[in-house]
Amino acid sequence: MSDEPARARQQKPTAKAVAERSGVSVTTVSRVLNGRAEVIPEETRERVLVAARELRYRPSSLAVSLRRGYTKTIGLLVPDIADAYFHQIARGLEDAAWAEGYTVMLFNTDRIAEKERACVEVLYDQNADAVVFAGGGVDDDAHLRDLPWDLMHVVTVGPHKLPFPSIRVDDVGAVALAMDHLFEQECQHILCITGRESWLINSERTKGYRQGLESHSVPYDPALVINGSFTVQAGYEAVDRALDSGLTFDAVMAFNDYTAVGAMQALTERGLRIPDDVAVVGCDDIPLASLVSPGLTSVSFPQYDFGRAAMLAVLDHAAGRSVAPVTEFPYHLKVRESSLRRAAGACRSGHEHTESRNKEE
């Protein structure tokens, strides 16, 4: 093995190096490269530009941004970057940001309050222009309320307790729509697999579950509500626990699609038929929902539009234009084989159809 020290990363060229190569001052280099060279001779400007190209020198974008008073960077905080639900939100926001010359920094918070706050503090340190929170708040957003929010533009996607423009759907109504569908399929005992109690999205969707029960005069049974973590494993374990405890249920209402898929796996392994013995419905309608067998019925949300709308709200706010306190999008129920039961005379062709509900209904 060589005794030579490990090679250090080559240092980036500096304005001083460009000045030395072109035989001018650093101030002249700065004026030429920042478009302020009106009184500098053409021959001098050309020497500076040639030297900068040869050295592959570029002015610091951060330094330029700080002089201008903005950095054109946006922070996007999501609970889980592996969750396909957030992929489309990120894509919608990034497409709109790129079109306006903005860069997006992505942070994974794991729905942990301390980590979420630390991510925001990093954005402050980086002089980001804005932050977008996606996925619903944690612990009523109490850990975020004392931050100096006047230094950044803020937009939220999903239920939050922060006083900023919100992009969202009616999560209560969305789950209530799914519950109506299950009752239409002659289900009566609906196991509900939720998220963590501290998640605001969980609180909203639980209201929808209870509203669905009340609409059909079915009493609420706390034994049929099992907390999870929006993962395949959580859905699997919830169904296992319910069956092992002797609970009777003929449907599963899962608060996201990963949980629903885990529930379907557990039901199949225990010899139960989907949907004949147990119907299953999820939320979010990620691509996986249409790929599993049987296809998963799921409440569909326009995630790409969420991200795009969040970025447009940031741009409006930065330009001094008014921004609506709440922008609410429609939702739909994509009905697939996992919930279409023979008892209801359902078609088994494998096709899907959509049930919609307007927020006025």
TIMI-266657 format. One record per residue (C-alpha): residue number from 0; residue in three letters; x, y, z. Coordinates in Angstrom, 2 decimals. Example, Ala and Ser with C-alpha at 12.3 -4.5 7.8 and 13.67 -1.06 7.14 Angstrom:
// residues 2
<rec pos="0" code="Ala" x="12.30" y="-4.50" z="7.80"/>
<rec pos="1" code="Ser" x="13.67" y="-1.06" z="7.14"/>
This chain:
// residues 361
<rec pos="0" code="Met" x="0.00" y="0.00" z="0.00"/>
<rec pos="1" code="Ser" x="1.27" y="3.47" z="-0.90"/>
<rec pos="2" code="Asp" x="2.46" y="5.74" z="1.92"/>
<rec pos="3" code="Glu" x="1.23" y="8.77" z="0.02"/>
<rec pos="4" code="Pro" x="-1.58" y="10.60" z="1.79"/>
<rec pos="5" code="Ala" x="-5.03" y="10.23" z="0.39"/>
<rec pos="6" code="Arg" x="-5.61" y="12.69" z="-2.40"/>
<rec pos="7" code="Ala" x="-7.64" y="15.66" z="-1.24"/>
<rec pos="8" code="Arg" x="-10.53" y="16.88" z="-3.31"/>
<rec pos="9" code="Gln" x="-9.36" y="19.52" z="-5.74"/>
<rec pos="10" code="Gln" x="-10.17" y="23.01" z="-4.52"/>
<rec pos="11" code="Lys" x="-12.68" y="25.03" z="-6.50"/>
<rec pos="12" code="Pro" x="-11.15" y="27.88" z="-8.49"/>
<rec pos="13" code="Thr" x="-11.54" y="31.34" z="-6.99"/>
<rec pos="14" code="Ala" x="-12.13" y="34.82" z="-8.34"/>
<rec pos="15" code="Lys" x="-8.55" y="35.59" z="-7.25"/>
<rec pos="16" code="Ala" x="-7.23" y="32.83" z="-9.52"/>
<rec pos="17" code="Val" x="-9.21" y="34.25" z="-12.44"/>
<rec pos="18" code="Ala" x="-7.86" y="37.73" z="-11.67"/>
<rec pos="19" code="Glu" x="-4.26" y="36.47" z="-11.62"/>
<rec pos="20" code="Arg" x="-4.63" y="34.60" z="-14.91"/>
<rec pos="21" code="Ser" x="-6.27" y="37.50" z="-16.71"/>
<rec pos="22" code="Gly" x="-4.06" y="40.19" z="-15.15"/>
<rec pos="23" code="Val" x="-6.86" y="42.23" z="-13.59"/>
<rec pos="24" code="Ser" x="-8.22" y="42.91" z="-10.10"/>
<rec pos="25" code="Val" x="-10.73" y="40.71" z="-8.27"/>
<rec pos="26" code="Thr" x="-13.17" y="43.64" z="-8.41"/>
<rec pos="27" code="Thr" x="-12.93" y="43.67" z="-12.21"/>
<rec pos="28" code="Val" x="-13.55" y="39.91" z="-12.33"/>
<rec pos="29" code="Ser" x="-16.64" y="40.36" z="-10.17"/>
<rec pos="30" code="Arg" x="-17.98" y="43.15" z="-12.37"/>
<rec pos="31" code="Val" x="-17.47" y="41.18" z="-15.57"/>
<rec pos="32" code="Leu" x="-18.98" y="37.93" z="-14.34"/>
<rec pos="33" code="Asn" x="-21.93" y="39.63" z="-12.67"/>
<rec pos="34" code="Gly" x="-22.90" y="41.73" z="-15.67"/>
<rec pos="35" code="Arg" x="-21.66" y="45.08" z="-14.31"/>
<rec pos="36" code="Ala" x="-18.82" y="45.76" z="-16.77"/>
<rec pos="37" code="Glu" x="-20.18" y="48.69" z="-18.79"/>
<rec pos="38" code="Val" x="-17.02" y="50.82" z="-18.33"/>
<rec pos="39" code="Ile" x="-14.54" y="47.94" z="-18.73"/>
<rec pos="40" code="Pro" x="-12.84" y="47.66" z="-22.16"/>
<rec pos="41" code="Glu" x="-14.03" y="44.81" z="-24.40"/>
<rec pos="42" code="Glu" x="-10.54" y="43.29" z="-24.58"/>
<rec pos="43" code="Thr" x="-10.35" y="43.15" z="-20.75"/>
<rec pos="44" code="Arg" x="-13.80" y="41.58" z="-20.50"/>
<rec pos="45" code="Glu" x="-12.79" y="38.92" z="-23.02"/>
<rec pos="46" code="Arg" x="-9.58" y="38.07" z="-21.08"/>
<rec pos="47" code="Val" x="-11.60" y="37.61" z="-17.89"/>
<rec pos="48" code="Leu" x="-14.19" y="35.40" z="-19.60"/>
<rec pos="49" code="Val" x="-11.50" y="33.23" z="-21.22"/>
<rec pos="50" code="Ala" x="-9.68" y="32.79" z="-17.89"/>
<rec pos="51" code="Ala" x="-12.94" y="31.88" z="-16.13"/>
<rec pos="52" code="Arg" x="-13.73" y="29.25" z="-18.79"/>
<rec pos="53" code="Glu" x="-10.24" y="27.77" z="-18.63"/>
<rec pos="54" code="Leu" x="-10.36" y="27.53" z="-14.84"/>
<rec pos="55" code="Arg" x="-14.02" y="26.35" z="-14.87"/>
<rec pos="56" code="Tyr" x="-14.82" y="29.14" z="-12.42"/>
<rec pos="57" code="Arg" x="-18.39" y="30.03" z="-11.48"/>
<rec pos="58" code="Pro" x="-19.41" y="32.71" z="-8.96"/>
<rec pos="59" code="Ser" x="-20.88" y="31.37" z="-5.72"/>
<rec pos="60" code="Ser" x="-24.63" y="31.12" z="-6.21"/>
<rec pos="61" code="Leu" x="-25.11" y="31.46" z="-2.45"/>
<rec pos="62" code="Ala" x="-23.10" y="34.68" z="-2.30"/>
<rec pos="63" code="Val" x="-25.01" y="36.09" z="-5.27"/>
<rec pos="64" code="Ser" x="-28.32" y="35.11" z="-3.70"/>
<rec pos="65" code="Leu" x="-27.45" y="36.71" z="-0.39"/>
<rec pos="66" code="Arg" x="-26.62" y="39.98" z="-2.15"/>
<rec pos="67" code="Arg" x="-30.00" y="39.82" z="-3.87"/>
<rec pos="68" code="Gly" x="-31.86" y="38.96" z="-0.68"/>
<rec pos="69" code="Tyr" x="-33.19" y="35.56" z="-1.82"/>
<rec pos="70" code="Thr" x="-31.73" y="32.14" z="-2.64"/>
<rec pos="71" code="Lys" x="-34.47" y="30.61" z="-4.83"/>
<rec pos="72" code="Thr" x="-34.42" y="27.44" z="-2.74"/>
<rec pos="73" code="Ile" x="-37.44" y="25.64" z="-1.28"/>
<rec pos="74" code="Gly" x="-37.42" y="23.05" z="1.49"/>
<rec pos="75" code="Leu" x="-39.92" y="20.18" z="1.18"/>
<rec pos="76" code="Leu" x="-40.47" y="18.20" z="4.39"/>
<rec pos="77" code="Val" x="-42.14" y="14.80" z="4.03"/>
<rec pos="78" code="Pro" x="-42.71" y="12.08" z="6.64"/>
<rec pos="79" code="Asp" x="-41.27" y="9.24" z="4.54"/>
<rec pos="80" code="Ile" x="-39.43" y="9.65" z="1.24"/>
<rec pos="81" code="Ala" x="-39.96" y="5.93" z="0.54"/>
<rec pos="82" code="Asp" x="-43.76" y="6.37" z="0.54"/>
<rec pos="83" code="Ala" x="-45.05" y="6.63" z="-3.05"/>
<rec pos="84" code="Tyr" x="-47.75" y="9.08" z="-1.90"/>
<rec pos="85" code="Phe" x="-45.08" y="11.74" z="-1.42"/>
<rec pos="86" code="His" x="-43.31" y="11.02" z="-4.72"/>
<rec pos="87" code="Gln" x="-46.00" y="12.75" z="-6.72"/>
<rec pos="88" code="Ile" x="-46.25" y="15.66" z="-4.29"/>
<rec pos="89" code="Ala" x="-42.50" y="16.17" z="-4.65"/>
<rec pos="90" code="Arg" x="-42.71" y="15.90" z="-8.44"/>
<rec pos="91" code="Gly" x="-45.52" y="18.44" z="-8.69"/>
<rec pos="92" code="Leu" x="-43.68" y="20.92" z="-6.50"/>
<rec pos="93" code="Glu" x="-40.33" y="20.39" z="-8.22"/>
<rec pos="94" code="Asp" x="-41.79" y="20.77" z="-11.72"/>
<rec pos="95" code="Ala" x="-43.35" y="24.11" z="-10.77"/>
<rec pos="96" code="Ala" x="-40.19" y="25.20" z="-8.91"/>
<rec pos="97" code="Trp" x="-37.83" y="24.31" z="-11.77"/>
<rec pos="98" code="Ala" x="-39.92" y="26.29" z="-14.23"/>
<rec pos="99" code="Glu" x="-39.30" y="29.40" z="-12.09"/>
<rec pos="100" code="Gly" x="-35.61" y="28.76" z="-11.46"/>
<rec pos="101" code="Tyr" x="-36.01" y="27.41" z="-7.92"/>
<rec pos="102" code="Thr" x="-34.19" y="24.46" z="-6.37"/>
<rec pos="103" code="Val" x="-35.96" y="22.02" z="-4.03"/>
<rec pos="104" code="Met" x="-34.28" y="20.48" z="-0.99"/>
<rec pos="105" code="Leu" x="-36.01" y="17.31" z="0.26"/>
<rec pos="106" code="Phe" x="-36.05" y="16.33" z="3.94"/>
<rec pos="107" code="Asn" x="-37.33" y="13.12" z="5.55"/>
<rec pos="108" code="Thr" x="-38.84" y="13.72" z="9.02"/>
<rec pos="109" code="Asp" x="-40.18" y="10.25" z="9.97"/>
<rec pos="110" code="Arg" x="-43.04" y="12.17" z="11.63"/>
<rec pos="111" code="Ile" x="-40.70" y="12.86" z="14.56"/>
<rec pos="112" code="Ala" x="-41.23" y="16.32" z="16.07"/>
<rec pos="113" code="Glu" x="-37.58" y="16.90" z="17.01"/>
<rec pos="114" code="Lys" x="-36.35" y="15.85" z="13.57"/>
<rec pos="115" code="Glu" x="-38.93" y="18.05" z="11.83"/>
<rec pos="116" code="Arg" x="-37.82" y="21.09" z="13.82"/>
<rec pos="117" code="Ala" x="-34.16" y="20.32" z="13.12"/>
<rec pos="118" code="Cys" x="-34.90" y="20.20" z="9.37"/>
<rec pos="119" code="Val" x="-36.49" y="23.64" z="9.53"/>
<rec pos="120" code="Glu" x="-33.47" y="25.01" z="11.38"/>
<rec pos="121" code="Val" x="-31.21" y="23.66" z="8.62"/>
<rec pos="122" code="Leu" x="-33.33" y="25.54" z="6.10"/>
<rec pos="123" code="Tyr" x="-32.92" y="28.73" z="8.15"/>
<rec pos="124" code="Asp" x="-29.16" y="28.20" z="8.17"/>
<rec pos="125" code="Gln" x="-29.20" y="27.73" z="4.38"/>
<rec pos="126" code="Asn" x="-31.26" y="30.92" z="3.91"/>
<rec pos="127" code="Ala" x="-34.03" y="29.03" z="2.12"/>
<rec pos="128" code="Asp" x="-36.84" y="31.20" z="0.80"/>
<rec pos="129" code="Ala" x="-39.67" y="28.85" z="1.77"/>
<rec pos="130" code="Val" x="-40.65" y="25.59" z="3.42"/>
<rec pos="131" code="Val" x="-43.48" y="23.26" z="2.45"/>
<rec pos="132" code="Phe" x="-44.74" y="20.75" z="5.01"/>
<rec pos="133" code="Ala" x="-46.37" y="17.67" z="3.48"/>
<rec pos="134" code="Gly" x="-48.15" y="14.78" z="5.16"/>
<rec pos="135" code="Gly" x="-49.97" y="16.31" z="8.11"/>
<rec pos="136" code="Gly" x="-48.70" y="17.67" z="11.40"/>
<rec pos="137" code="Val" x="-47.41" y="15.91" z="14.50"/>
<rec pos="138" code="Asp" x="-48.37" y="16.73" z="18.11"/>
<rec pos="139" code="Asp" x="-50.55" y="19.65" z="16.92"/>
<rec pos="140" code="Asp" x="-47.38" y="21.30" z="15.50"/>
<rec pos="141" code="Ala" x="-46.54" y="22.56" z="19.01"/>
<rec pos="142" code="His" x="-42.79" y="22.13" z="18.37"/>
<rec pos="143" code="Leu" x="-42.89" y="24.58" z="15.45"/>
<rec pos="144" code="Arg" x="-44.91" y="27.50" z="16.78"/>
<rec pos="145" code="Asp" x="-42.08" y="29.55" z="18.30"/>
<rec pos="146" code="Leu" x="-39.89" y="29.65" z="15.20"/>
<rec pos="147" code="Pro" x="-39.29" y="33.02" z="13.44"/>
<rec pos="148" code="Trp" x="-41.63" y="32.29" z="10.55"/>
<rec pos="149" code="Asp" x="-41.43" y="35.85" z="9.21"/>
<rec pos="150" code="Leu" x="-38.08" y="34.88" z="7.67"/>
<rec pos="151" code="Met" x="-39.57" y="32.30" z="5.27"/>
<rec pos="152" code="His" x="-42.71" y="31.69" z="3.24"/>
<rec pos="153" code="Val" x="-44.59" y="28.63" z="4.53"/>
<rec pos="154" code="Val" x="-47.22" y="26.38" z="2.92"/>
<rec pos="155" code="Thr" x="-48.70" y="23.19" z="4.38"/>
<rec pos="156" code="Val" x="-50.06" y="20.14" z="2.58"/>
<rec pos="157" code="Gly" x="-52.53" y="18.13" z="4.63"/>
<rec pos="158" code="Pro" x="-53.91" y="18.85" z="8.12"/>
<rec pos="159" code="His" x="-51.73" y="21.20" z="10.19"/>
<rec pos="160" code="Lys" x="-52.21" y="23.63" z="13.07"/>
<rec pos="161" code="Leu" x="-49.85" y="26.25" z="11.66"/>
<rec pos="162" code="Pro" x="-51.36" y="29.60" z="10.54"/>
<rec pos="163" code="Phe" x="-50.22" y="29.36" z="6.93"/>
<rec pos="164" code="Pro" x="-51.83" y="28.63" z="3.54"/>
<rec pos="165" code="Ser" x="-53.02" y="25.04" z="3.42"/>
<rec pos="166" code="Ile" x="-53.33" y="22.66" z="0.46"/>
<rec pos="167" code="Arg" x="-55.56" y="19.74" z="1.35"/>
<rec pos="168" code="Val" x="-58.60" y="17.55" z="0.87"/>
<rec pos="169" code="Asp" x="-61.45" y="16.80" z="3.25"/>
<rec pos="170" code="Asp" x="-59.92" y="13.74" z="4.92"/>
<rec pos="171" code="Val" x="-63.02" y="13.28" z="7.08"/>
<rec pos="172" code="Gly" x="-65.30" y="13.15" z="4.05"/>
<rec pos="173" code="Ala" x="-62.89" y="10.96" z="2.11"/>
<rec pos="174" code="Val" x="-62.91" y="8.18" z="4.69"/>
<rec pos="175" code="Ala" x="-66.66" y="8.59" z="5.21"/>
<rec pos="176" code="Leu" x="-67.10" y="7.99" z="1.45"/>
<rec pos="177" code="Ala" x="-65.08" y="4.79" z="1.70"/>
<rec pos="178" code="Met" x="-67.19" y="3.69" z="4.66"/>
<rec pos="179" code="Asp" x="-70.40" y="4.33" z="2.70"/>
<rec pos="180" code="His" x="-69.04" y="2.06" z="-0.02"/>
<rec pos="181" code="Leu" x="-68.32" y="-0.74" z="2.45"/>
<rec pos="182" code="Phe" x="-71.82" y="-0.53" z="3.88"/>
<rec pos="183" code="Glu" x="-73.21" y="-0.62" z="0.35"/>
<rec pos="184" code="Gln" x="-71.31" y="-3.89" z="-0.06"/>
<rec pos="185" code="Glu" x="-73.25" y="-5.23" z="2.95"/>
<rec pos="186" code="Cys" x="-70.33" y="-5.03" z="5.40"/>
<rec pos="187" code="Gln" x="-71.30" y="-4.44" z="9.02"/>
<rec pos="188" code="His" x="-68.20" y="-5.02" z="11.18"/>
<rec pos="189" code="Ile" x="-65.40" y="-2.82" z="9.86"/>
<rec pos="190" code="Leu" x="-61.92" y="-3.14" z="11.30"/>
<rec pos="191" code="Cys" x="-60.13" y="0.23" z="11.18"/>
<rec pos="192" code="Ile" x="-56.33" y="0.30" z="10.96"/>
<rec pos="193" code="Thr" x="-55.16" y="3.82" z="11.78"/>
<rec pos="194" code="Gly" x="-51.87" y="5.70" z="12.18"/>
<rec pos="195" code="Arg" x="-50.29" y="7.03" z="15.37"/>
<rec pos="196" code="Glu" x="-52.50" y="8.96" z="17.79"/>
<rec pos="197" code="Ser" x="-50.20" y="12.00" z="17.63"/>
<rec pos="198" code="Trp" x="-50.61" y="12.39" z="13.85"/>
<rec pos="199" code="Leu" x="-53.16" y="15.00" z="12.76"/>
<rec pos="200" code="Ile" x="-53.95" y="13.00" z="9.61"/>
<rec pos="201" code="Asn" x="-54.93" y="10.13" z="11.87"/>
<rec pos="202" code="Ser" x="-57.30" y="12.33" z="13.87"/>
<rec pos="203" code="Glu" x="-59.04" y="13.57" z="10.70"/>
<rec pos="204" code="Arg" x="-59.45" y="10.14" z="9.15"/>
<rec pos="205" code="Thr" x="-60.68" y="8.64" z="12.42"/>
<rec pos="206" code="Lys" x="-63.45" y="11.25" z="12.41"/>
<rec pos="207" code="Gly" x="-64.37" y="10.01" z="8.94"/>
<rec pos="208" code="Tyr" x="-64.51" y="6.41" z="10.15"/>
<rec pos="209" code="Arg" x="-66.82" y="7.35" z="13.01"/>
<rec pos="210" code="Gln" x="-68.94" y="9.55" z="10.77"/>
<rec pos="211" code="Gly" x="-69.40" y="6.61" z="8.43"/>
<rec pos="212" code="Leu" x="-70.57" y="4.41" z="11.28"/>
<rec pos="213" code="Glu" x="-73.01" y="7.03" z="12.54"/>
<rec pos="214" code="Ser" x="-74.45" y="7.57" z="9.07"/>
<rec pos="215" code="His" x="-75.42" y="3.90" z="8.98"/>
<rec pos="216" code="Ser" x="-76.53" y="3.66" z="12.64"/>
<rec pos="217" code="Val" x="-73.70" y="1.30" z="13.53"/>
<rec pos="218" code="Pro" x="-72.30" y="1.71" z="17.07"/>
<rec pos="219" code="Tyr" x="-68.63" y="2.55" z="17.48"/>
<rec pos="220" code="Asp" x="-66.60" y="-0.36" z="18.86"/>
<rec pos="221" code="Pro" x="-63.12" y="0.68" z="20.08"/>
<rec pos="222" code="Ala" x="-61.98" y="-2.94" z="19.87"/>
<rec pos="223" code="Leu" x="-62.25" y="-2.65" z="16.07"/>
<rec pos="224" code="Val" x="-59.79" y="0.27" z="15.93"/>
<rec pos="225" code="Ile" x="-56.09" y="-0.66" z="15.89"/>
<rec pos="226" code="Asn" x="-53.28" y="1.89" z="15.70"/>
<rec pos="227" code="Gly" x="-50.57" y="1.35" z="13.11"/>
<rec pos="228" code="Ser" x="-47.75" y="3.22" z="11.41"/>
<rec pos="229" code="Phe" x="-48.74" y="3.41" z="7.72"/>
<rec pos="230" code="Thr" x="-46.54" y="0.45" z="6.78"/>
<rec pos="231" code="Val" x="-47.17" y="-2.98" z="5.25"/>
<rec pos="232" code="Gln" x="-45.94" y="-4.61" z="8.45"/>
<rec pos="233" code="Ala" x="-48.35" y="-2.57" z="10.58"/>
<rec pos="234" code="Gly" x="-51.30" y="-3.68" z="8.47"/>
<rec pos="235" code="Tyr" x="-50.22" y="-7.31" z="8.62"/>
<rec pos="236" code="Glu" x="-49.75" y="-7.24" z="12.39"/>
<rec pos="237" code="Ala" x="-53.06" y="-5.44" z="12.98"/>
<rec pos="238" code="Val" x="-55.05" y="-8.14" z="11.17"/>
<rec pos="239" code="Asp" x="-53.10" y="-10.90" z="12.90"/>
<rec pos="240" code="Arg" x="-53.83" y="-9.33" z="16.27"/>
<rec pos="241" code="Ala" x="-57.51" y="-8.89" z="15.48"/>
<rec pos="242" code="Leu" x="-57.94" y="-12.49" z="14.34"/>
<rec pos="243" code="Asp" x="-55.93" y="-13.91" z="17.25"/>
<rec pos="244" code="Ser" x="-58.12" y="-11.99" z="19.71"/>
<rec pos="245" code="Gly" x="-61.29" y="-13.46" z="18.20"/>
<rec pos="246" code="Leu" x="-62.64" y="-10.22" z="16.73"/>
<rec pos="247" code="Thr" x="-65.38" y="-10.59" z="14.14"/>
<rec pos="248" code="Phe" x="-65.05" y="-8.31" z="11.12"/>
<rec pos="249" code="Asp" x="-66.06" y="-8.47" z="7.48"/>
<rec pos="250" code="Ala" x="-64.16" y="-5.43" z="6.19"/>
<rec pos="251" code="Val" x="-60.94" y="-3.48" z="6.73"/>
<rec pos="252" code="Met" x="-60.75" y="0.31" z="6.45"/>
<rec pos="253" code="Ala" x="-57.03" y="1.12" z="6.29"/>
<rec pos="254" code="Phe" x="-55.81" y="4.72" z="6.48"/>
<rec pos="255" code="Asn" x="-53.19" y="4.22" z="3.79"/>
<rec pos="256" code="Asp" x="-52.51" y="1.74" z="1.00"/>
<rec pos="257" code="Tyr" x="-49.37" y="0.16" z="2.47"/>
<rec pos="258" code="Thr" x="-51.37" y="-0.75" z="5.57"/>
<rec pos="259" code="Ala" x="-54.16" y="-2.15" z="3.40"/>
<rec pos="260" code="Val" x="-51.73" y="-4.32" z="1.42"/>
<rec pos="261" code="Gly" x="-50.28" y="-5.71" z="4.66"/>
<rec pos="262" code="Ala" x="-53.81" y="-6.47" z="5.85"/>
<rec pos="263" code="Met" x="-54.56" y="-8.30" z="2.59"/>
<rec pos="264" code="Gln" x="-51.44" y="-10.41" z="2.96"/>
<rec pos="265" code="Ala" x="-52.37" y="-11.43" z="6.50"/>
<rec pos="266" code="Leu" x="-55.97" y="-12.26" z="5.51"/>
<rec pos="267" code="Thr" x="-54.80" y="-14.42" z="2.62"/>
<rec pos="268" code="Glu" x="-52.30" y="-16.30" z="4.77"/>
<rec pos="269" code="Arg" x="-55.05" y="-17.03" z="7.29"/>
<rec pos="270" code="Gly" x="-57.22" y="-18.56" z="4.58"/>
<rec pos="271" code="Leu" x="-59.74" y="-15.71" z="4.27"/>
<rec pos="272" code="Arg" x="-61.01" y="-14.69" z="0.85"/>
<rec pos="273" code="Ile" x="-60.90" y="-11.08" z="-0.31"/>
<rec pos="274" code="Pro" x="-63.51" y="-9.65" z="-0.67"/>
<rec pos="275" code="Asp" x="-65.95" y="-12.53" z="-0.04"/>
<rec pos="276" code="Asp" x="-64.96" y="-13.01" z="3.60"/>
<rec pos="277" code="Val" x="-63.35" y="-9.62" z="4.23"/>
<rec pos="278" code="Ala" x="-63.50" y="-6.55" z="1.97"/>
<rec pos="279" code="Val" x="-60.53" y="-4.16" z="2.08"/>
<rec pos="280" code="Val" x="-60.27" y="-0.43" z="1.32"/>
<rec pos="281" code="Gly" x="-57.20" y="1.81" z="1.57"/>
<rec pos="282" code="Cys" x="-56.36" y="5.50" z="1.20"/>
<rec pos="283" code="Asp" x="-54.08" y="7.46" z="-1.18"/>
<rec pos="284" code="Asp" x="-54.39" y="5.28" z="-4.33"/>
<rec pos="285" code="Ile" x="-50.66" y="4.92" z="-4.87"/>
<rec pos="286" code="Pro" x="-49.58" y="2.89" z="-7.97"/>
<rec pos="287" code="Leu" x="-49.29" y="-0.25" z="-5.85"/>
<rec pos="288" code="Ala" x="-53.07" y="-0.26" z="-5.33"/>
<rec pos="289" code="Ser" x="-53.77" y="-1.21" z="-8.94"/>
<rec pos="290" code="Leu" x="-50.91" y="-3.74" z="-9.12"/>
<rec pos="291" code="Val" x="-51.74" y="-6.07" z="-6.21"/>
<rec pos="292" code="Ser" x="-54.17" y="-8.94" z="-6.62"/>
<rec pos="293" code="Pro" x="-57.00" y="-8.46" z="-6.03"/>
<rec pos="294" code="Gly" x="-56.78" y="-4.79" z="-7.02"/>
<rec pos="295" code="Leu" x="-57.12" y="-2.54" z="-3.98"/>
<rec pos="296" code="Thr" x="-60.05" y="-0.16" z="-3.65"/>
<rec pos="297" code="Ser" x="-58.63" y="3.15" z="-2.44"/>
<rec pos="298" code="Val" x="-59.52" y="6.80" z="-1.92"/>
<rec pos="299" code="Ser" x="-57.66" y="8.72" z="-4.61"/>
<rec pos="300" code="Phe" x="-56.12" y="12.15" z="-4.01"/>
<rec pos="301" code="Pro" x="-54.43" y="14.42" z="-6.62"/>
<rec pos="302" code="Gln" x="-50.96" y="14.35" z="-5.08"/>
<rec pos="303" code="Tyr" x="-49.19" y="15.96" z="-8.04"/>
<rec pos="304" code="Asp" x="-51.64" y="18.87" z="-7.90"/>
<rec pos="305" code="Phe" x="-50.97" y="19.25" z="-4.17"/>
<rec pos="306" code="Gly" x="-47.26" y="19.80" z="-4.83"/>
<rec pos="307" code="Arg" x="-47.80" y="22.14" z="-7.76"/>
<rec pos="308" code="Ala" x="-50.37" y="24.21" z="-5.84"/>
<rec pos="309" code="Ala" x="-47.99" y="24.50" z="-2.87"/>
<rec pos="310" code="Met" x="-45.23" y="25.90" z="-5.08"/>
<rec pos="311" code="Leu" x="-47.59" y="28.34" z="-6.79"/>
<rec pos="312" code="Ala" x="-48.71" y="29.55" z="-3.36"/>
<rec pos="313" code="Val" x="-45.06" y="30.17" z="-2.43"/>
<rec pos="314" code="Leu" x="-44.55" y="32.17" z="-5.63"/>
<rec pos="315" code="Asp" x="-47.69" y="34.23" z="-5.05"/>
<rec pos="316" code="His" x="-46.68" y="34.98" z="-1.48"/>
<rec pos="317" code="Ala" x="-43.16" y="35.98" z="-2.55"/>
<rec pos="318" code="Ala" x="-44.60" y="38.32" z="-5.17"/>
<rec pos="319" code="Gly" x="-46.92" y="39.98" z="-2.67"/>
<rec pos="320" code="Arg" x="-50.06" y="38.49" z="-4.17"/>
<rec pos="321" code="Ser" x="-52.90" y="37.25" z="-1.99"/>
<rec pos="322" code="Val" x="-52.97" y="33.52" z="-1.19"/>
<rec pos="323" code="Ala" x="-56.12" y="31.64" z="-0.17"/>
<rec pos="324" code="Pro" x="-55.96" y="30.35" z="3.43"/>
<rec pos="325" code="Val" x="-57.19" y="26.93" z="2.25"/>
<rec pos="326" code="Thr" x="-57.09" y="25.35" z="-1.22"/>
<rec pos="327" code="Glu" x="-59.20" y="22.20" z="-1.10"/>
<rec pos="328" code="Phe" x="-59.03" y="19.56" z="-3.83"/>
<rec pos="329" code="Pro" x="-61.62" y="16.89" z="-4.69"/>
<rec pos="330" code="Tyr" x="-61.17" y="13.19" z="-3.91"/>
<rec pos="331" code="His" x="-62.50" y="10.02" z="-5.51"/>
<rec pos="332" code="Leu" x="-62.96" y="6.40" z="-4.53"/>
<rec pos="333" code="Lys" x="-61.28" y="4.06" z="-7.01"/>
<rec pos="334" code="Val" x="-63.32" y="0.89" z="-6.64"/>
<rec pos="335" code="Arg" x="-61.45" y="-2.32" z="-7.46"/>
<rec pos="336" code="Glu" x="-61.89" y="-6.01" z="-6.70"/>
<rec pos="337" code="Ser" x="-60.77" y="-5.91" z="-3.05"/>
<rec pos="338" code="Ser" x="-64.15" y="-4.51" z="-1.96"/>
<rec pos="339" code="Leu" x="-66.63" y="-5.75" z="-4.58"/>
<rec pos="340" code="Arg" x="-68.49" y="-8.60" z="-2.87"/>
<rec pos="341" code="Arg" x="-70.62" y="-11.34" z="-4.44"/>
<rec pos="342" code="Ala" x="-73.37" y="-10.58" z="-1.92"/>
<rec pos="343" code="Ala" x="-73.81" y="-7.22" z="-3.64"/>
<rec pos="344" code="Gly" x="-73.91" y="-8.76" z="-7.11"/>
<rec pos="345" code="Ala" x="-70.57" y="-7.24" z="-8.02"/>
<rec pos="346" code="Cys" x="-68.93" y="-7.71" z="-11.39"/>
<rec pos="347" code="Arg" x="-65.69" y="-9.78" z="-11.23"/>
<rec pos="348" code="Ser" x="-64.25" y="-8.60" z="-14.56"/>
<rec pos="349" code="Gly" x="-61.23" y="-6.94" z="-12.94"/>
<rec pos="350" code="His" x="-62.22" y="-3.47" z="-14.11"/>
<rec pos="351" code="Glu" x="-62.30" y="-0.47" z="-11.80"/>
<rec pos="352" code="His" x="-64.72" y="2.40" z="-11.49"/>
<rec pos="353" code="Thr" x="-64.75" y="5.66" z="-9.62"/>
<rec pos="354" code="Glu" x="-67.11" y="7.06" z="-7.02"/>
<rec pos="355" code="Ser" x="-66.82" y="10.78" z="-6.30"/>
<rec pos="356" code="Arg" x="-68.13" y="13.15" z="-3.69"/>
<rec pos="357" code="Asn" x="-68.05" y="16.93" z="-3.86"/>
<rec pos="358" code="Lys" x="-67.25" y="18.79" z="-0.66"/>
<rec pos="359" code="Glu" x="-70.70" y="20.40" z="-0.74"/>
<rec pos="360" code="Glu" x="-72.41" y="17.05" z="-0.36"/>
